[in-house]
Amino acid sequence: MLAAYVAGAGGNLVAGLISLQTHRSLGASGMVMGALGLLAAQSFSLRRQTPHAMRFILSGVCGGVMLFVLLALTPGTDVMAHWGGFASGLLLGALLSLVPGMAQKPTANLLCGLVFTLLVIVPWWLALRSSAS
């Protein structure tokens, strides 16, 4: 969940940096595309397990790209946030594949849950505090 959240934030960051106008985005679609990028990058973990790893990696990434094209490039949507989320998810997924046993560690899951909770609560608290002033 934390990885998808961070990938979605990366998507909104990319959209904000690339946009020539004032960019405001609150949708979760960048996070959804980030999760799609994370799923597409799951095949990277096979690189040491099989001699045909490159074929599996390319199949996973190509499948993710095809889903991205079908779901994210709809006219009237925030295509830059979608692209940024997908690219962030791919990158983050590739990095996470370097530590394959991390997801099975209870301490890591607890820490990620705590960080995710703080990343949801603290921005809302700051926004509500500043709007009340």
C-alpha positions in Angstrom: 0.0 0.0 0.0 2.8 2.4 0.9 4.6 1.6 -2.5 1.4 2.4 -4.4 0.9 5.6 -2.4 4.5 6.7 -3.1 4.1 5.9 -6.8 0.9 7.9 -6.9 2.7 10.8 -5.3 5.4 10.4 -7.8 2.8 10.6 -10.6 1.4 13.9 -9.2 4.9 15.2 -8.8 5.7 14.5 -12.4 2.5 16.0 -13.6 3.1 19.1 -11.5 6.7 19.5 -12.8 5.8 19.0 -16.5 2.6 21.0 -16.5 3.0 24.5 -17.9 0.0 25.8 -15.9 -0.9 25.7 -12.3 -1.5 22.0 -11.6 -3.9 20.7 -8.9 -4.6 17.1 -8.7 -6.3 15.1 -5.9 -7.5 12.0 -7.8 -6.4 8.5 -6.9 -5.8 7.6 -10.5 -2.1 8.2 -10.3 -2.0 5.8 -7.4 -3.9 3.2 -9.4 -1.5 3.6 -12.3 1.4 3.4 -9.8 -0.1 0.1 -8.5 -0.3 -1.1 -12.2 3.4 -0.2 -12.6 4.2 -2.1 -9.4 2.4 -5.2 -10.7 4.1 -4.9 -14.1 7.5 -4.8 -12.3 6.8 -8.0 -10.4 8.4 -10.0 -13.2 11.8 -8.3 -12.3 12.0 -10.7 -9.3 12.4 -13.6 -11.7 15.7 -12.4 -13.1 17.8 -14.8 -11.0 15.4 -17.7 -10.9 15.0 -18.8 -14.5 17.1 -18.7 -17.7 14.2 -17.2 -19.6 13.9 -14.3 -17.2 14.2 -11.6 -19.9 11.2 -12.9 -21.8 9.1 -13.0 -18.6 10.2 -9.5 -17.7 9.4 -8.1 -21.1 6.0 -9.9 -21.0 5.1 -8.4 -17.6 6.2 -4.9 -18.6 4.5 -5.1 -22.0 1.3 -6.4 -20.4 1.4 -3.4 -17.9 2.0 -1.0 -20.8 -1.0 -2.4 -22.7 -3.2 -2.0 -19.7 -1.9 1.5 -19.2 -2.7 2.5 -22.7 -6.2 1.0 -22.4 -7.0 2.6 -19.0 -4.9 5.7 -18.6 -5.0 7.5 -22.0 -8.7 8.4 -22.0 -9.4 11.9 -23.2 -10.2 14.4 -20.4 -8.1 12.6 -17.8 -4.8 13.7 -16.2 -2.6 11.7 -18.6 0.6 13.2 -17.1 -0.3 12.0 -13.6 -1.2 8.6 -15.0 2.1 8.3 -16.9 4.1 9.6 -13.9 2.3 7.1 -11.6 2.9 4.2 -13.9 6.6 5.1 -14.4 7.1 5.7 -10.7 5.5 2.3 -10.0 7.7 0.6 -12.5 10.8 2.2 -11.0 9.8 1.5 -7.5 8.8 -2.1 -8.3 12.2 -2.7 -9.9 13.9 -1.3 -6.8 11.8 -3.4 -4.5 12.6 -6.5 -6.5 16.2 -6.1 -5.3 15.0 -7.0 -1.8 12.5 -9.9 -2.5 12.2 -11.1 1.1 11.2 -7.7 2.5 7.4 -8.3 2.2 7.5 -11.3 4.4 9.1 -9.5 7.4 6.5 -8.4 10.0 8.7 -5.5 11.2 9.0 -4.1 7.7 5.2 -4.4 7.2 4.5 -2.7 10.5 6.9 0.1 9.7 5.4 0.6 6.2 1.9 0.7 7.7 3.0 3.3 10.2 4.6 5.5 7.5 1.6 5.1 5.2 -0.8 6.1 8.1 1.4 9.2 8.8 1.5 10.1 5.1 -2.3 10.1 5.0 -3.0 11.8 8.4 -0.4 14.5 8.6 -1.2 16.2 5.2 -4.9 16.3 6.1 -4.1 17.6 9.5 -1.9 20.4 8.0 -4.5 21.2 5.4 -7.3 21.5 7.9 -5.2 23.5 10.3 -4.2 26.0 7.6 -7.8 26.4 6.4 -9.1 27.1 9.9 -6.7 30.0 10.3 
